[in-house]
């Protein structure tokens, strides 16, 4: 159907099987058979982190988009396209409002957002009701799978969906409210981008971020927190910025003389109106990444190219290096032998002479979606 309206796109269909339901494997095979009938390549990717406890839904979502982004790099795709529709957007709005959100926090999912360097996540159906999509599929004689989780009242989204269906919750005004909140988000994004530019932000090859703290003082408190939060999230390799109250306290300290702090996986040092924000190794260290020939995104801070085998770890696992070096990637073999190091890591006796082809992506993350 997509090919009927696009100029011969290269389409790859991917199913991520999280292994959280007994039906998921058969659903993946159903999609594979459907793709085969249309001559579309299909791949099933797997995740086995469901036994780890904690927020399984959030962990599964992070793993899903990480795998989709990596697969996009593998096949040279510039976009990952999902079928989120207007019903999903309305539910997202109402759930955020129920949690006390307001303003741009109610803007819902972005139609297009950055997923990783060179890849965007696109949601072209956000303005189309789910019933319209299902009717189109029925008319074309195309079957689909229904996720039983959508009817599991254990989840807030399922309860909200049921309330919308039985009329307990009225969503008539939500589309207009979404548009208003989206406009607020766009205005805020532009203000944050301007604040970052005025702060003269630069990023070193080792991922350290430099910012002129004096330029932050004229900003409104909320905007100042947003700028600082962006910098910490990018340099610290995080998914989300720290809590607003913690950012507010750090913003106050940045204006009150020299000092240092750690927040959101980042280390912050400031002196004479200039701050350096870098990754903190921390008590739990930094996650590992399997080497991929198509490129490996390490800690959301470095894109490492031309790797055939092994895995990337932080130098800190060898109990070596200064605070900055400990957070930089090293390629190791299956037996743990160091094979290559980030160029900013100083050589050590018995260590590898080979240097990794590593490009920082901190600057990209800093400005993504703005």
PANUVEX-805323 format. One record per atom (N, C-alpha, C, CB): x, y, z. Coordinates in pm, whole numbers, plus 50000, padded with zeros to 5 digits. Glycine has a CB too. Example, Ala and Ser with C-alpha at 12.3 -4.5 7.8 and 13.67 -1.06 7.14 Angstrom:
% residues 2
513194943150780512304955050780513204967050780511314955350905512854977550708513674989450714512905000350787514084994050572
***
This chain:
% residues 370
500834988050000500005000050000500865012650000499065000050121501965012250079502835023950084503465026349948503915022250190503825015549879504495016949750503575023049645505005003449703502265022449667501345028249571501395043349574499925023549597501945049049681501945063549696503345069549708501145067349817504375061349710505735066249723506555062149602506385061049852507575069749574508405067249455509415056149484509145080249411508925043849475509775031949489510705032749609510585029949363510155033749731511015034549849511625020949880510225039749970512755021049947513345008649997512755006250136514935009350002511874996450148511154993750271511644980750333509634993150246511974981350460512304969550538511324969050656513804969850588510684957850675509744956250785510444949050900508464948550740510294954551020510964948951136509944946751248512104958151184509994935151308509194932151427510144930251544508294919551405509864936851654510654934851775509844925951868511024948551844510344914051893509694904651984510334906152121509804889951932509564911752215510094914152349510044901552436509324925352416509354891152388509284878852464508494880052593510644874152495507604889952601506844892152724505494885152724506634906952744505074880252606503794873252595503994860452513502704882352529503204850252546503334837552476502994838852328502444827152541502124848552295501674849952156502654857352067500354856952154503654863852126504474873252049505254866551935505444880152141505734854451957506504847651851505624844651730507124834551905504404840051755503494837251643503074850051573502254829651693502914860851647502584873751585503704878251492502334884451693504944876151535506084879651449506074871251321507414877751524505734858451335505664849851216504514854051124505504835151257503414858651183502294863551103502734875451018501104867551194503454884751080503944896451006504914892050896504634906551101505754882450928506704877350828505974871550706507614866550890504914863850732504154858050620503464868850538503114848050672502934879050606502274890050536503274897450447501634899750637504464900050502505484907050424505914898750303506714910150511506014885750322506394876950212505394877850098506504862450260504104878950132503074879750029503154892749951501694878350092503764903050009503914915849940505334918049887503534927250034506164908149901507524909349852508374918949932507504913649710508074920450061508824929550147509774921650238507864938350231511004926050251511924919350344511474921450488513364924450325511594911150569511174911950709512254906150799509844904550731512404912350914513354907451014512704908151152514674915851010512864897651230512414897851369513624899851459511654884651406513564909951542514624912851639514114908951778515044927951634514994904751865514574899451995515154907652110514994884852008514404907652218514864913752344514544904052456514174927752370515494902052545515304892452653515534898752789516234880552634515154911452802515364918352928514164918853018515814932152902513124911152985511874911953061511924906453201510834905052988512984898953234513074893053368513844901753465513724879353360514214913653422515064922153505514344930053612515784931453420512994929853612512254937653711512224952353674512864935853848511694960453766511594974753741510474978053644512904980053688510604989253576509604993853479509824986553347509675009453459509154975153332509364966653215508934973953087508594953453229507824981253094507334988152975508344998252924506004995153004508935006053016509925016052977511185009352923510275025153096511624998552989512814991452944512594985352805513204980553044511384979852783511084973952653511044984552544509744966452658510484996152576510425007052477511825011752441509605018852532512695013552540514075017852512514785007552426514855020052644514624994552462515274984052385514724983352243515094970552455513414985352229512794984652096513364995252003511274986352107513405007552049513885018251963515395017251941513535031752021516115011852038517555009752017517784999551906518235005152148517014988751909517174978551805516704983451669516394965951844515634990851666515154996351540516155006351482513785003151559516735014551568517725024151521518975017351468518105033551632519415006851538520594999451492520324992551360521024989251597519114986851345518784980351219518734990551106517434972951231518235002551135518215013051032519625016150985517555025851086520585016751078521985018651038522455007050951522885020051162522054994850988522514982950915522094983250769521984970450982520854987450744520334987250606520455000750538518884982750605521015010650608521185023950550519895031950541521765022750415518945029250631517665036550630517775049450710516545027750687517095059750663517115072550733515935074750824517185083550634514955065650821513755067450903513215054050951512675074950824512755053951074511975042951129510545047951137512515038251272509605040951074508215045351066507345036151149507725045750918506545041951238505615034151320504185038451290505935035751471503235030351336501825032651302501035038951416501175019651263501685046251505500935053551608499915062551540501895061851698498695062851592497615070451528496975080151626496565060951471495905086651582495295097251661494785092151796494135103651583494245079951799493765074551927494905073752028493135060451906496085069151982497255068352069497635082252120498445061951995497565092052031497935105752068496955111452171497965114651943495695108852152494685113652248494895107152384493255110652196495165094252385495415087352512496655093052580495585072252489497695095852502498915101552559498635115052624499995103152450497835123252556497465136352611496705134752742496605144152509495675126352744494845124852862495605118852979493635116252831496505109452952497325103653059498265114053118498115091653006498865122253030499765132853079498985143053162500465139952961497785146353119496965155853193496555150253328495715159753113496245137253332495875130853458497025130853557495405116553433498265131053505499445131553593499775145753636500655125453523498975155453592499205169353632499965177653530499955169653760500175172253411500895179853308500075191353255501275170753194500775201453205500095212753141501025218653035499685223553245500495228252958501315234952857501905225152757502435242552923503175226952727503835218752625503965204152668505205224352592503825201352798503875187552846502705179352793503895187152999501705186052737500535179252682500585178352530499275186552725501755180852471501875180952325501875167052264503125188252283502025156752345501975143152294503225139252217500785141452206503085128952136504215123952057504545133451943503915109952002505835134851915506245142951800505995135151672507735146951812505485141651567505325134651438506645129351384504695143951335507715136751409509055132451369510015136351481509495138851232510835127051524511845130351625513135122951593511355126851767514225128451643515525122351623515605109351702516665131951663516085098751640516225085951708517685083051740515635074751622518555085351645520005084351662520615091751543520505069251670521895094751544522475102251432522145095951296523985103151448521545103951210521215099251076519905091951063522275090451029519175090351174517905082851172516845090451250518085068651230515665091951190514545097951261513455087451284513975109951182512645089951385511455081951409510275090051356511275078351562509565084551258508445091551194507135084551227508635092251041506115092651257504775087451288503765094451196504405089851441503645089951073502835097050975501325096050997503145091950839500875087051087499435084951104498875091651230499145070351109499625100351293499175106251420497885114151406500245115251476497585118951289496345126551270495185118151220496585137751175495375105051209494345096251154493785087251263494925087751037492445086851281491865078151383492165063451357490355080151389492285055751463492565041551449491495034351369492705035151584490225038551387489125032051314489295033851163487775037751358489805045351122490025047850979491115038450925490425062650954492165036451000493235027350957492715013050948494435028151053491965008751048491424995151045490454993250929490734991751178489645003550900488705002550788489455001450655487775014750786490555008850643491355008250521491944994350502492485018750524492454988450611493004974950603491914964750567493684971150736490744966350629489654957050599489244957850453488444959950689489174970050402488774971850263489794965450169488624986850230491074965850209492124960050126492304945050150493444967150151491534939650245491644925450274492914921550347491564917750148493434930750426494674928350499494344926050646495664940250483494764914550700494534911450840495584918050928494524896150863495314918651057496284924251151496134917251286496074939651166497094919551372497074913751507496664924351608498464907851544495874920551705495504929251816496344925451937493984928451848497004935051996497824932552115496894931052235498864944052138496834919352300495944917652416496284926852532496004903352463497504931952534497884941452639496994953852634499364945452625496484957152516495624968952502494344967552582495294971252356493994955252622492774952952699493074948852843491924942152633494344949452881494744945553016494574957453109496204940453017493574956953196493244968253283494314970753390491914965753350495344962853392496474965753482497194978453439497454953853485497094981853309497824993253255496925005453244498404989753117497485017053281496715029553279496215032753139497555041053333497035029953038496605033052901495395024552862497765030652801495375012052902494225003452870492975008552941494514988852910493125012953064491965018253137491465031153072492325020853284492395039553026491995051852958491295048452826493215060952933491805038852755491195034852628489765029952650492045023852559489575022052756488235017052786487295028452823488295006852900487805038152899486975049552938486585057952817487715058153039487455059052720487135066252597486085058752515488395068452513486205045652512485275037652432483875037552490485795023552419483755037452624482415037152684481845050952711482455029252812482595061452673482105075052687482315081252823480675075352656482965074052914483245079653046484135092053035483905069153137485035091852940485925103252914485595108752776487435099152924485415121852769485095128452642486385134452584484005139652662486695130652459487925135452396487675145452284488705123752341486465151052278486115159752167487045171752155484695164552181487485177052267488305189252266489805186252260488005197552389490175173552266491595170252277492395173952152491755155452304491925171252030492735174751913493135189551910491995171351787492195198551943492525212751944493525215752055491255221151963493355209352171494295211452281495685206452245493795204552409495745195352172497035190152127497745200052036496855176752055497005206251945497605216051854498155227851931496565220751751497405232552030497875243952110499145240352188496765248652208499145228452249500315224152325501525222252233500015211152401501285217352110502375215452015502995228951977501875208151888502165239051961502695252451931503555257552046501555262451904503125254952169503925259052285505255251652286503155256352416505225239052250506485231352249507445236752143506195216352223506915240052027507755245451920508405258551965506935247751792507615267152029508165279952077509235277652184507035288852134508985268052272509955264952377511235259252316509355255052479511085250252220512265244352154513125255152091511835234152048512495264752027513235275551964513965284052068512305284351881513315286252181513955294052287515155286652346512935297352399515025273552362516135265552414517305265752315515685251052442516995264152187518045264452085518785277852088517465261851946518035288652102518645301852109519515303152233517565312752107519015298052346519795298652469521105291052459518995293252584521075279452393522285271552376523285278752284521945257752318522765284752177523665292052087524295303852158522905296851963523525311052236524055322752306525055318852414522915330652367524965306352461525885301752564527225297252505525265290252643527345297952373528615294452308529065280352337529685303952351528115270852334528435257052368529385250852265527155248652378530405244052314531325236352229531485222452289532715243552215531865212852206532035199152252533405194152206530905189852197534165188652299535475182852267535315169052205536355182052393536395164152146536365150752086536095139852190537685147952016536415142752317536175132752422534755133652479537185134452534533915142152418532525143252462532285153452571532055130052508533315160052619533145170352721532505182752660534505173952787531565188352732530785199652681531165212252759529255196952691531405223252688531775235952750530645246052730533115241352691530345253452836529255262952829529585275352912527935256552877529225287052860529455299652932528305301953028529595311752833528545300053157527465300753255526915314953271527945295653389527745324953245527255338753259526115341653163528395348653235526135335053047525085337452948523755331552990525505331852814523755322853092522515316653137521745325553235522815303353202522425334953297521795342953402520605351153355522795351953463520655357053234519495365153191518255356853154519885373453072518405343853140517285335553097516255334053209517785321853053515005332453169513955329353266514305316053334512555328553197513935314353462514325302253535513975289253463513675302153671512765288353406512365276053339513235273353217510895276853298513545283853142514375282153023515805278953064514345294852936516285285053171517645282053218517745267253258518015291153338516745262253327516745247953364516745239153241515525244653452515975243053139515895234953018517235234352946514815240352924517925245652938519235246052871520245237452947519745260552860520275238953078521195230953159520835216153150521185235653305519535213153154519095199253145519495192853014517595198553161519395200352905519815195252774521305191652777519535205652663522105200752830523555198652833523915186352916524255211052888523265184753031523565173453118523125160353054522885175253255521945160252991521445148152928522365143752815520035150252875522815153252734523685149852621525055145052668523855161852529525685152652758527035149052803527025136852894527665160652875525895134652965525825123553058525275110752997524985127253172524925110952869524445098952803523055094552847525405087952825522295103452910520985099652962519895099752856520595108753073518765093752891517605094152803516755106452827516765081652821516675110552955515815121552993516575131153086514525116353062516175143753089516855153353177516525150653323516455167653141517365155353415517085153753558515815161153598518285158753642515335158553716514125164953767514325180053778513735159153904513215187353762513275201953758513855207953886511895207653734513505202354002514005208154128515525206554140513305201654248516045195254091517495193154096518205202453998517835178454064517595204753881518175214053786518155228253841517425213553653517095231653913516995245053971518105247454074515625247154036518365237354156519435238854256520795240154188519435226854352521015232454083522285233554011522415247153944522415222353907521325252153885521345265353822521715276153921519985268453758521205275154043521545284954148523025284054183520695282654273523555272154191524965270454227525875275754116525275255554254525465273853989526285278853879526425293953883525695274553747525485300653947525525315353954526175320354081524125320953943526615311154167527085315254299528565312454322526285308254405529375312854217530805310654235531255297354181531155311554379532525294054207533105281854154532595269654229534635282454160532635257954162532195245954230532155233954138530835248054290531625222954191531465210754113530255203154165532745201854120529705194754079528535186854117528405175154021527235195554115527605165354061527245154253972525735153753965527855140654022525225150953845523775150453826523455143353695523165164853827522515134253699522035127853577523105120553498521415137853490524075114453568525135107253498526235116253446524555099653385526185129053483527195138553436527945144753553526545149553352529165148753525529995156053620530085170453571531415149553635529835179953660529825194153623530855201553707528405200353643531755208553639532745216953707532685230953649534175210953692532625240953734532535254553683533445264153760531075259553690533945273753683534865283553741534925295653649536285277453762534915307553707535065320153633534095321153514536505321553582532845317253536531825318753432531875308453322531955332053372532625297653343532755287253241532555273653306534145287953170531705265253246531435251953300531845241253201529945250453337532355230153254532665218353174531785206953224534195214553183531025201053133530125190153168530575177653095528645193753133530855167153171531325154653112530615142853173532825153053129530885131153123530275118953174530865115353309530455107253076530025110453399530485105153527530495089953518529575110053645531595083853560531665069253555530685063053654533095064553584530625068453773529635064153870529915050553932528305063853808529055046954028529235034354100528905022254013528365034154226527955023853921527535012553837528255012053704526035013253813529145021353680529885021453554529015025653437530475007853528529415021853318528735025753194528415013153114529625035653109527245012953055526795001152981527684997452865525415003452931527634984752825528454979552716527634978952588529004965652751528324978052477527644977352347528364967452258527584991252279527604958652195528194949052102528634956251975527194937752067529804952751926530324959051804529454955551684531784954651779529154965651603528344963951483529104969651364526954970751498529144962151256529874966751138529264979551080529884955951032527964981351100527284993151046527465005551134525814990251028528145004051246528335015151339527765011351475527675027951286528445015451580528015012251716527845025251793529045002751787526685026851854526415038951933526725035652077524925043951916527825041052126528265038152262527785048752359529785037152268526965044652455526515053352564525805065852512527705057452649525265065252393524595076652328525525088852319523315080452406526855086552325527815097652319528825096452206528555098552449529015084152155530005082152049529475072651944531325076852108529705076151818529445067051707530795061051668528745074451586530915048051685532175041151657532005032951530532615032051779532855035351432532745028851301533825018351281532815039351190533615010351176534585000251130534974990351239535825007151079533954984251299534174973551396533584960651340533544977051534534324949851350533844936951298533404927351407534934930551215534024928451523533714919151631534114925351764534434905551610533694918851872534024923652004532914932052064535294931652001533234939152167532264947952231532974960252284531524940652346532194970952300532734983352353532404984452502532154995452275533414987752579533244990052722533935003252756533824978052808533635008552871534325020552918535675016652977533465028253022536665025452961538005022553013537955019853163538955034152984536975025253231536865023453375536825008953421535665030453425536404999753332536384985653373537794980353397535674977053266538804987153341540194983253363540814990653481541014985853237539984998753551540475006653665541645015553623540894997453781541515021553505542565030353453541965043753413543285023753334542885053453394542515066253338542025076553439541475064353238541995089053392541455099753476539925099853463542055113653435539285109753524537825109953527537215110053387537335122053603537865116953293537345117453156537635104453082537955129253081538865099553092539255087453020538465075253063540735084753040538115074453191537375062653240536045060853168537125063953389535505071653110534185071153047534265069352896533415083653079535475067752843535645066552699535655051852656536935073452655535265048952531535135034952488536455028152455534255034352369536475015252485537575006352451536954993952387538455002652578537534989252279537084976852216537784965152282537344977052063536994955252326537584943452390537114930852317537204942752541537894920452329537584907552267536624899852357538884899252241536234887952311535344879552390535994875352522534944867152311537324875352527538034871652649538374883652736539294864052615537974895652692538224907552772539514914852740538224904052913540224910552637541484917152600541184930352528542354907752510541864941052568541684953952503542314953852365542294965252588541504957052263541974956552124542194970352064540984949052040541434980352108541544993852055540985003552157540804995151918541445015952150541035026052248540595038752180542175028952346539785046552250539415059852201540685068252187538375066752296540775076652084541995084552064542365093452181541845093051942541395097352264541705106152377542235098652498540475114052416542265085352492542825077352602544335076152583542155063252609545075079652685546535078552678546945063852676547195085952797547945060452597548415046352594548865042052733549585044652493548735028952760549225023552886550005010752858548045020752984550935007252946551784995352923550924982952900552724993053043551184976152789550434964152756549094966752693550244956152878548734979552679547454983052620547524983452469546994996452673546394985552402546364985252256546934997952195544944983152207547574996552082548065008252009547015013051908549385005051937546135004051869545095007551771544115017551832544334994851724543725027151750542765037251792541405034851726543275051351760540365037151802539015035851749538665047451657538005034851862537855044751559537275055251476535985059651546536995050351327536135068951639535015073051725534725087951708535315069851873533475091151678533035105051664532015108151774532435107651523532245119151844531295122551951529925126051892531835134352036528865122151960527505125851920526815134252026526675113451892527595139452121527055148052227526465160752167528145151652330527205166752073526705178852009525435176451931527755184651918525345164751866524115161351793522945160051889524295148251715523145153052000522055151152097521645164352160522475141252205522605173252179522315186052242521265193852164523595194352254521345193152031520455201151947519345192951880521255208151841519285180051906518285171551840516865176151874518465156851882516025176751772514605180351781514355195151807513955172451890515395203351811515195217751835515035225151703516375223751916
***
